[in-house]
Amino acid sequence: METPARSPIDSKVQYDLLRRARRAAEFAYAPYSDFPVGAAVLASDGSITAGCNVENASIGLTICAEQSAMSAAVSAGHHEILAVAVSAPKSPGTTPCGACRQFLNEFRPRSSDIAVVLDDGCSGNMVWLDDLLPQAFGPRNLDSEIEDTNSATVTRRGNGR
């Protein structure tokens, strides 16, 4: 599988993503881990959606900040993400967990990678999803056409659904 294209994001956009991720972390609900995290995702149309981690006494129901931000983006009609910023104030440089890496991969553009901006306490450290999740499994691996909400393409899954 070839390496997807990597288009760096504008420094002003990176700053805005980090600012929004940091702000979202302030609203995190983390009474069990005391580890607040905020995330902000950049959709292909330039819009930014933020989210924070929301813990639950039943640990398996906890929602990570990246999943929270991405779910809000999808709820607003965005299905392609160009970048994500992650802010964990108690541990600068924290990367998305494995589940979040896979979750973000679902919304990766077909021909490019997702920039991941890690909050280092300054201007951010940009890494790439492909480096964090090498040889990822995702929609491109399925025997199907992925529905494009902007066209008439029909979703067809290999299992008949």
N, C-alpha and C positions, 0 to 999 in steps of 0.2 A: 504494500500500500504506500503510495507516495505521500510525502510530507505536505500538509496543506499550506497555502500561502499565509504569510504573516505580515499583516499591515499594522504598524504601530499606530496607536491612537494619539491624537493631538494632546499636547501637554495641558491645555485648558480643560479639555474633556476629562483627562485623567484626574486633574485637580478636583473637578466637579464630582466625578464618581467617588473619589476618596472622601470628599466633604460629606456627601450624602450617606456613604457607608458609615462614617464616624458618627453622624447624627443618628442614624438608625440604631447603632449600638447603644446609644443612650436610652432607647426604649425597650431594650431586650428584657425578656422575662426569664431570668436565670437564677431562681431561688435555690436550686439544688447544686449546681456546679459553681455558681458565682463567677461565670465566665461569659460575659456579654460579647456578642458578635453582631456586627452589622454588615450588610452587603448591599451593593447597588449594581444593577445590570444596565448595560447600554444596548438598546434594541437597534436593529438595522435602520430604522427611520430617525435615529438620533435621540429618541426619548429615553429617559432614565427612570427606573423604578427601584425603590429601595425596600429592604425588609430586615428583620432582626430575628434572632433565635427566640423560640418560645418553648420553654421546657414544660414537662408534664410529670406528675408524680409517677405515672406509668412510663418509665423512661423511653420505651419504644415509640411512644407517641410524640416525642420531642420533635420540633421542626427546626432545622438549621436555618441560619440567616440566608444562605444562598438559595435554598429551596423556597423560603418565604418570598424573597425578592423575585425569583423566577416565576413563581406561581402568580404573583401580582401582575407581572408582565404578561403572562399568558392570559390572565383574566382581562387584560386591557387589549388583547388581540395581537400580541407580539409573539412570534414563533421563531425568531432568528435573533441571536444575541452575538454582538461583536466583542463585548468586553464585560468583565465583572470586577468590582473592587471589593476586597474583604478587609474588615477592620476588627481586630480583637485587642482592645486597649490594654489588657493585662498581659498580652504576649505578642509584641510586634513581630510581623513577618509570618503570622499564622496562615497556613494554606487551607484551602477547602478540604474537608474530609473525603474519603474515597467515595462515599455515597453521593456527596455533592458534586464531585468531579463527574461521576456518571450521569447525574441529573442534568448538569450543565451541557454535557456532551450531546444530549438529546436535541438541543437547540442550537448546535454549532452550524454555521453556514456550510453549505455543501462544498465550497471550494476554498475555504479559509479557516484558520484556527481562531480560537477565542483568546484574547489578551486577558490575563489575570493579574490585577494590580493588588499587590500585598502591601498593607499599611505598615511602613517601617518607622512611623512617627514623623516622617518628613514628607517628601513628594511622592513616595511609593516606589516599590520595586516591581517592574513588570516581568512576568514569566508567561509561559504559554500552556494552555490546557493540554496540548499534545505531549508536552514534557512531563506534566503531572499525571497524565493518564495515557501512557504509550500503548499503541496497538489497541485502542479502545473499540469496544463493540457498540454499535448504535444503529440508527435507522438505515444508514447506508449498507449495512450488512444483511438486511432482511430482503427476502425475495418479494419486493413490493414497490409500488410507487407511493411516494409520500404526498399527501394532499397539500396542494398549494392553495391557501385560502384566497389568493388573488387571481386564481385561474379556475378553469373547469376540470382540472385533473382529478380523477377519482381515485380514492385510496383502495388499493387491492393488496391484501395480505396473503402471504404464501399458505396460510392455514385455512383459507376460505372465508375469513371474517372480513 
